[in-house]
């Protein structure tokens, strides 16, 4: 709002708010057959750490597909 970064959404000022984007390197790896976190690409792990930092919660489970064996505990 007015050039200041805020972590709350000001409903009264929706016309004067501009989003701040963070670009994160992606990965082009098929992860559907991975069975452990050790197999995850480093860029994917960096993404998880980014989310944990921003959300202030640990990520403990990652699903790489619909099957139960595609659920990986971190």
N, C-alpha and C positions, 0 to 999 in steps of 0.2 A: 504494500500500500504506500503510495507516494514515494516509491523508490526504496522502500524498506522490505527486507525479507521477513516473512512471518511463517510460523508453523500452524497457524489456525486459519480457517476459512472465514473471511469477513463477508457475510451474506449481504450486508448493506453496501458493499463496495465492489460488486461483481464486475462492473464495467471498467474499473481501474486496476484490476488484478491481472498480472501476467505470470504464467507458469515459469518455473526455473527447471530446466531439464538437465539431467546428468547422462552423458553418453557413456556406455559401458561396452567394451569389446565383446563381441559375440563369439560363438563357437559353432562350427558346422560339423558336428560329430553325432552320429546315430548312437544314442545312449540306451536304446531299448533293450539291449542284451547285456548291459552292465549289471553285475551282481553285488558290487561293493563300491564304497565311496573312493577307494584307492584308484578305481578305474576312471573316475570323473576327470574331464579336462580341467587344467588349471584355471582357464578363463571362467568355467562354470563355478568352480569353488570360489573364485574372486567375486562372482555375482552373488553367491549365497552369503558371503561375508559382508558385502555391501548391504544386502537386505537386512541382515541381522543388526548391523550398525544403525541403519536408518529406522528400523522398526522397534529396536530395543528389545527384541525377543530372540532366543536361540531357535535355529531351525534344526530339528532333530530327525525329521523324516522327509525323504524325497521319493516321489514316485516317477518312474521312467516309462510307465505304461499301465494298462488296465489290469494286468494279472497280479495276483498276490506276490509272486516271486519278483515282481518289478518294483516292489516297495523296499527301499533301502534305508536302514537306520544309520544315522551319522554318529 
